[in-house]
Amino acid sequence: MRKGLQNFNQNDSINNNYKIIAVDDEEGIVDSLSIFLKRSGYNFTGVTDPMEAIEKVRNEHFDLMILDFIMTPIHGDQVVEEIRKFNKDLYILLLTGHKDLAPPLETIKRLDIQGYCEKSDKFDQLLLLIESGIKSIEQMNQIKRINDELSDTYEKLEKAYLESIQTLRYTVEAKDTYTRGHSDRVSEYSVLIGKYMGLSDDDLRTLQLGGLFHDIGKIGVPDVILQKDSKLTDDEYSQIKQHPNIGVHILSNASIFNDILPIVEHHHEKYDGTGYPRKISR
């Protein structure tokens, strides 16, 4: 008995975390739902005016709505129509006086109404739908939390990787005084040209990053070659021409750079087919 009471108290506490709003223009129905759902431990709000209900949902957080279909001055489907304009997440259960009075299935699907049942003096079926709805809400909330955590982790990883590659870029410029500031200028001019061409924000971002990191492969070219004042030998020139390949190899380890790999790989190619030969094996 004590164990059963303990489980009841735990369920009561869990249910109280979820806010339910019921909308019915019959005050007796709202009062009955209030007694029934509060006894089940739910945080309950009852409203008899559908217009007031819309404003409450707009200004307060609710997890689940129990909604009568035939009401004045507007029906339940019209209430949902307004709510879906600003709230796509609210879980909605529709109550009908009779199945024949329920809105068409197409309307239920379009408005994302999760379920409906007939009105009854007994609320057993409704309680089952509410419990099922709460479980669905729990799952949706869990998925949102996981997505938020993954997004936060990805943003931190992306920031850390960008900072690491920036450090490499500065190292390259410290080695190669001839091109110091070159990557910043390439990035700025590329974005300006892209804006003039009317490219999207995503493409401009790709151009910006591509310009900044297009020469990152020079980190793999010996200093004596990068800093040589006299003419390069054929062998030295061949080593210089490998820096796009090296850059692709470095950046391909992180998916955040996938979009700029073609820029890094081809930035010494020419329209007439000349330029650095490509020997990429990815």
C-alpha positions as CSV (number, residue, x, y, z in Angstrom):
1,M,0.0,0.0,0.0
2,R,2.8,2.4,0.9
3,K,4.6,1.6,-2.3
4,G,1.5,2.2,-4.3
5,L,1.0,5.6,-2.6
6,Q,4.6,6.4,-3.3
7,N,4.2,5.7,-7.0
8,F,1.0,7.8,-7.1
9,N,2.8,10.7,-5.5
10,Q,5.7,10.4,-8.1
11,N,3.2,10.3,-11.0
12,D,1.4,13.3,-9.5
13,S,4.6,15.2,-9.3
14,I,5.5,14.3,-12.9
15,N,2.1,15.2,-14.2
16,N,2.3,18.6,-12.5
17,N,5.2,19.5,-14.8
18,Y,2.9,19.6,-17.7
19,K,0.4,22.4,-18.3
20,I,-2.9,21.5,-19.9
21,I,-5.5,24.0,-21.1
22,A,-9.1,22.9,-21.8
23,V,-11.4,25.0,-24.0
24,D,-15.2,24.4,-24.0
25,D,-18.0,27.0,-24.1
26,E,-19.9,24.8,-21.6
27,E,-18.8,25.8,-18.2
28,G,-20.0,22.4,-16.7
29,I,-17.6,20.5,-19.0
30,V,-14.7,22.7,-18.0
31,D,-15.5,22.3,-14.3
32,S,-15.7,18.5,-14.7
33,L,-12.3,18.4,-16.5
34,S,-10.8,20.6,-13.9
35,I,-11.7,18.3,-11.1
36,F,-10.8,15.2,-13.0
37,L,-7.4,16.4,-14.3
38,K,-6.3,18.2,-11.1
39,R,-7.1,15.0,-9.2
40,S,-4.8,13.2,-11.7
41,G,-2.0,15.7,-10.8
42,Y,-2.1,17.9,-13.9
43,N,-1.5,21.6,-13.9
44,F,-4.8,22.6,-15.4
45,T,-6.3,25.8,-16.8
46,G,-9.9,25.9,-18.1
47,V,-11.3,28.5,-20.5
48,T,-14.9,28.9,-21.8
49,D,-14.1,31.6,-24.4
50,P,-12.2,30.3,-27.4
51,M,-10.9,33.8,-28.3
52,E,-9.5,34.1,-24.8
53,A,-7.9,30.7,-25.2
54,I,-6.0,31.8,-28.3
55,E,-4.6,34.8,-26.4
56,K,-3.6,32.6,-23.4
57,V,-1.7,30.2,-25.6
58,R,0.0,33.2,-27.3
59,N,1.2,34.6,-24.0
60,E,1.7,31.5,-21.8
61,H,3.3,28.1,-22.3
62,F,1.0,25.1,-22.4
63,D,2.0,21.6,-23.4
64,L,-1.4,20.2,-24.3
65,M,-4.8,21.6,-25.3
66,I,-8.2,19.8,-24.9
67,L,-10.5,21.6,-27.3
68,D,-14.2,21.3,-28.0
69,F,-15.1,21.4,-31.7
70,I,-18.6,23.0,-31.7
71,M,-18.3,26.4,-29.9
72,T,-19.3,30.0,-30.2
73,P,-18.2,32.5,-31.5
74,I,-15.8,30.2,-33.4
75,H,-15.4,26.4,-33.7
76,G,-12.4,24.4,-32.5
77,D,-10.8,24.0,-36.0
78,Q,-10.8,27.8,-36.3
79,V,-9.1,28.1,-32.9
80,V,-6.4,25.7,-34.0
81,E,-6.1,27.6,-37.3
82,E,-5.2,30.8,-35.4
83,I,-2.9,29.0,-32.9
84,R,-0.9,27.3,-35.6
85,K,0.0,30.7,-37.0
86,F,2.3,31.2,-34.0
87,N,2.6,27.9,-32.2
88,K,3.4,24.7,-34.1
89,D,4.3,22.6,-31.1
90,L,1.2,22.6,-28.9
91,Y,-0.3,19.1,-28.6
92,I,-4.0,19.3,-29.4
93,L,-6.8,16.8,-28.6
94,L,-10.3,17.6,-30.0
95,L,-13.5,16.8,-28.2
96,T,-16.6,16.2,-30.2
97,G,-20.3,15.7,-29.2
98,H,-20.5,13.0,-31.9
99,K,-18.1,11.5,-34.4
100,D,-20.2,12.7,-37.2
101,L,-19.6,16.3,-36.0
102,A,-15.8,16.0,-36.1
103,P,-14.0,18.0,-38.8
104,P,-12.8,16.1,-41.9
105,L,-9.7,14.0,-41.7
106,E,-7.9,16.4,-44.1
107,T,-8.5,19.3,-41.8
108,I,-7.3,17.3,-38.8
109,K,-4.1,16.5,-40.6
110,R,-3.6,20.0,-42.0
111,L,-3.9,21.6,-38.6
112,D,-1.8,18.9,-36.9
113,I,-4.5,17.9,-34.4
114,Q,-3.0,14.8,-32.7
115,G,-6.3,13.1,-31.7
116,Y,-10.0,13.4,-30.9
117,C,-12.6,11.6,-28.9
118,E,-16.3,11.8,-28.2
119,K,-17.5,13.7,-25.1
120,S,-18.6,11.4,-22.3
121,D,-19.5,11.6,-18.6
122,K,-16.6,9.3,-18.1
123,F,-13.1,10.6,-19.0
124,D,-11.3,7.2,-19.2
125,Q,-10.7,7.4,-23.0
126,L,-9.7,11.1,-22.7
127,L,-7.2,10.3,-19.9
128,L,-5.6,7.6,-22.0
129,L,-5.2,10.1,-24.9
130,I,-3.8,12.6,-22.5
131,E,-1.3,10.1,-21.0
132,S,-0.3,9.1,-24.6
133,G,0.0,12.8,-25.5
134,I,2.2,13.5,-22.5
135,K,4.5,10.6,-23.5
136,S,4.8,12.0,-27.0
137,I,5.6,15.5,-25.5
138,E,8.3,14.0,-23.3
139,Q,9.8,12.3,-26.4
140,M,9.7,15.5,-28.4
141,N,11.2,17.5,-25.6
142,Q,14.0,14.9,-25.2
143,I,14.7,15.1,-28.9
144,K,14.9,18.9,-28.7
145,R,17.3,18.7,-25.8
146,I,19.5,16.3,-27.7
147,N,19.4,18.4,-30.8
148,D,20.3,21.5,-28.8
149,E,23.2,19.7,-27.1
150,L,24.4,18.4,-30.4
151,S,24.1,21.8,-32.0
152,D,26.0,23.4,-29.1
153,T,28.7,20.7,-29.3
154,Y,29.0,21.1,-33.1
155,E,29.3,24.9,-32.7
156,K,32.0,24.6,-30.1
157,L,33.8,22.0,-32.3
158,E,33.5,24.2,-35.3
159,K,34.8,27.2,-33.4
160,A,37.8,25.2,-32.0
161,Y,38.7,23.8,-35.4
162,L,38.4,27.2,-37.1
163,E,40.7,28.7,-34.4
164,S,43.2,25.9,-35.0
165,I,43.2,26.4,-38.7
166,Q,43.5,30.1,-38.2
167,T,46.6,29.5,-36.2
168,L,48.0,27.4,-39.0
169,R,47.2,30.2,-41.5
170,Y,49.1,32.7,-39.4
171,T,52.0,30.3,-39.2
172,V,52.0,30.1,-43.0
173,E,52.0,33.9,-43.3
174,A,54.8,34.1,-40.8
175,K,56.8,31.7,-43.0
176,D,56.0,33.4,-46.3
177,T,56.5,37.1,-45.9
178,Y,55.8,37.6,-49.6
179,T,52.2,36.7,-49.2
180,R,51.5,38.2,-45.8
181,G,48.0,39.5,-45.7
182,H,47.3,37.9,-49.1
183,S,44.7,35.5,-47.9
184,D,42.7,38.3,-46.1
185,R,42.7,40.3,-49.3
186,V,41.6,37.4,-51.4
187,S,38.8,36.7,-49.0
188,E,37.6,40.3,-49.0
189,Y,37.8,40.8,-52.8
190,S,36.0,37.4,-53.3
191,V,33.1,38.5,-51.1
192,L,32.9,41.8,-52.8
193,I,32.7,40.2,-56.3
194,G,30.2,37.6,-54.9
195,K,28.0,40.4,-53.6
196,Y,28.1,42.2,-57.0
197,M,27.1,38.9,-58.7
198,G,24.2,38.5,-56.3
199,L,25.3,35.3,-54.6
200,S,23.5,34.0,-51.6
201,D,24.7,34.5,-48.0
202,D,25.8,30.8,-47.9
203,D,27.9,31.2,-51.0
204,L,29.4,34.4,-49.7
205,R,30.3,32.6,-46.5
206,T,32.0,29.9,-48.6
207,L,33.9,32.4,-50.6
208,Q,35.0,34.2,-47.4
209,L,36.4,31.0,-45.8
210,G,37.8,29.7,-49.1
211,G,39.7,32.9,-49.5
212,L,41.1,32.8,-45.9
213,F,42.3,29.2,-46.1
214,H,43.1,28.7,-49.8
215,D,46.9,28.8,-49.1
216,I,46.8,26.8,-45.9
217,G,48.7,24.0,-47.7
218,K,51.9,26.1,-47.7
219,I,52.4,24.9,-44.2
220,G,53.8,21.7,-45.8
221,V,56.2,23.6,-48.1
222,P,59.8,23.9,-46.7
223,D,60.7,27.4,-45.5
224,V,63.8,27.5,-47.7
225,I,61.5,27.3,-50.8
226,L,58.9,29.8,-49.5
227,Q,61.6,32.3,-48.5
228,K,63.9,31.9,-51.4
229,D,64.8,35.2,-53.0
230,S,66.2,33.8,-56.3
231,K,64.4,31.8,-59.0
232,L,63.0,28.4,-58.0
233,T,64.4,25.3,-59.6
234,D,62.0,23.0,-61.4
235,D,62.0,20.6,-58.4
236,E,61.3,23.5,-56.0
237,Y,58.5,24.8,-58.2
238,S,57.0,21.3,-58.2
239,Q,57.0,21.3,-54.4
240,I,55.3,24.7,-54.4
241,K,52.6,23.4,-56.7
242,Q,51.7,20.8,-54.2
243,H,50.3,23.2,-51.7
244,P,46.7,23.0,-53.0
245,N,46.8,19.2,-52.5
246,I,48.2,19.6,-49.0
247,G,45.6,22.2,-48.1
248,V,42.8,19.8,-49.2
249,H,44.3,17.1,-47.2
250,I,44.5,19.3,-44.1
251,L,40.9,20.7,-44.4
252,S,39.2,17.4,-45.5
253,N,39.6,16.1,-41.9
254,A,36.7,18.3,-40.8
255,S,33.2,18.3,-42.5
256,I,32.8,22.0,-41.8
257,F,35.3,22.7,-44.6
258,N,33.6,20.5,-47.2
259,D,32.2,23.4,-49.2
260,I,35.6,25.2,-49.5
261,L,37.6,22.2,-50.6
262,P,37.0,22.9,-54.3
263,I,38.3,26.4,-53.8
264,V,41.4,25.2,-52.1
265,E,41.9,22.4,-54.7
266,H,41.4,24.6,-57.8
267,H,42.6,28.0,-56.8
268,H,45.6,27.8,-59.3
269,E,43.6,26.4,-62.2
270,K,42.8,28.5,-65.2
271,Y,39.9,28.5,-67.6
272,D,42.1,27.4,-70.5
273,G,43.1,24.3,-68.7
274,T,46.5,25.4,-67.7
275,G,47.6,26.1,-64.1
276,Y,48.7,23.8,-61.4
277,P,48.2,20.1,-62.3
278,R,45.8,18.3,-60.0
279,K,46.9,15.1,-58.4
280,I,44.3,14.8,-55.7
281,S,43.4,11.4,-54.4
282,R,40.5,11.6,-51.9
